[in-house]
Amino acid sequence: MATTEISSPSEELKPICNAMACINEMLRDDELRFILSKLEDEKDKEVFGLVCKRWLHLQSTERKKLCARAGPHMLRKMAARFSRLFELDLSQSVSRSFFPGVTDSDLAVIARGFTCLRILNLRECKGITDSGIKAIGSGLPSLQSLDVSYCRKLTDQGLSAVAEGCNDLRCLHLAGCKFITNKLLEALSKNCRNLEELGMQGCTNVTDSGLSALVSGCRQIKYLDINKCSSIGDIGICIVAETCSSSLQTLKLLDCYKVGDDSILSLASFCKNLETLIIGGCRNVTDESIKSLAGSCGHGLKNLRMDWCLNISDSSLNQVLAQCRSLEALDIGCCEEVTDAAFQGLGGGDYAVSLKVLKISNCPRITVGGIEMVLHSCKYLEYLDVRSCPHVTKAACDEADVQFPQCCKVNFTGSLSEPEIFR
């Protein structure tokens, strides 16, 4: 009887092992890095590192982004392994923000170990103080983006050290840092001339003079979030509009109750590239300035939030809907003077079909007839908020046989999650 030879598993693997040895002998590190750079899927990059220790080392050193929760000991190990890291996310979610999170000693390790870092996210890391953030300023001169939102212990002193040490800073988010004052804006103006994005939501100690100081040096601001900065008024906004006229694209002024028509008229005069404007709660804004804004910025304006602007009426909304042909999102919630006539600006043309989000909650004078006008022109509407509109209920829409686009979510009662476009 003929016998069959059965090779051992080790013998079967020899060709594979030999091939791998051959590849490792023939390809230099820079060639393997080139191969790795061509892998677009993150899972493929992880698999690359499982081939052998050499490939794992190369995959680690080429990694650009990392999201982690780690203490000083683990951070040191990470710094040794991911030596070329560009982006480090140590932020905490709101639900976990009661944990200590990142500490000052952690920031010292980061400053010494991640010398190539460009982006650092410390959002909701409530344990850090000026002492720790100063280490970032002295140790990461190449840093371009820093988020310390809701790190409530930070003051001008620590963040001014960041401004002085990180001169190429492009993006800074400080939401909820209530100890921040105009002194930080002066430091940014002096040291960070390339700053493009600044978020200061709730920094109530910042005033018009601080904004004036900021843009005297930082003239390329594209994104400015000063929501709920209640000390800021028309003077500061007018200076920003004139100084950053060519660059400003997003301006958020939610509940800045001192802001009125002068600010909007200045934006209309100077900021032709404005794409997003949030003026919810700015109750001094009237039809006059909104008409001017629609006429001047209509070609580029995409997102406009005007909820609780109680002096806004049909006349200005008509012009917004008729002239802002790129408009994608509009919020006029609680504008009690608005009626169905506001939507006559949509007409029968195709210039408003770009509208995807419309929020008209708490507008008691809008009826099903107005909704039908909207739907006639806005074929691609994705979200419609009609909460607390007494004449626009699900029953009333069903009775009138209103046909909503298939992709449109209609929020009648508040049961649907809202899009994040205005946040």
Salt bridges, closest charged atoms under 4 A:
ASP29 OD1 - ARG54 NH2 2.78
ASP30 OD1 - ARG28 NE 3.17
GLU31 OE2 - ARG28 NH1 3.47
GLU42 OE2 - LYS45 NZ 3.70
GLU46 OE2 - ARG63 NH1 3.32
GLU62 OE2 - ARG33 NE 2.82
GLU62 OE2 - ARG84 NH1 2.90
GLU87 OE2 - LYS65 NZ 3.97
GLU124 OE1 - LYS126 NZ 3.63
ASP147 OD2 - ARG123 NH1 3.68
ASP168 OD1 - ARG170 NE 2.97
GLU197 OE2 - HIS173 NE2 2.72
ASP307 OD1 - ARG305 NE 2.75
ASP331 OD2 - ARG305 NE 3.82
ASP331 OD2 - LYS359 NZ 3.91
GLU337 OE1 - ARG365 NH1 3.50
ASP385 OD2 - ARG387 NH2 2.76
ASP398 OD2 - LYS394 NZ 3.20
GLU418 OE1 - LYS359 NZ 2.62
GLU418 OE2 - ARG387 NH2 2.72
GLU420 OE2 - ARG423 NH1 3.76
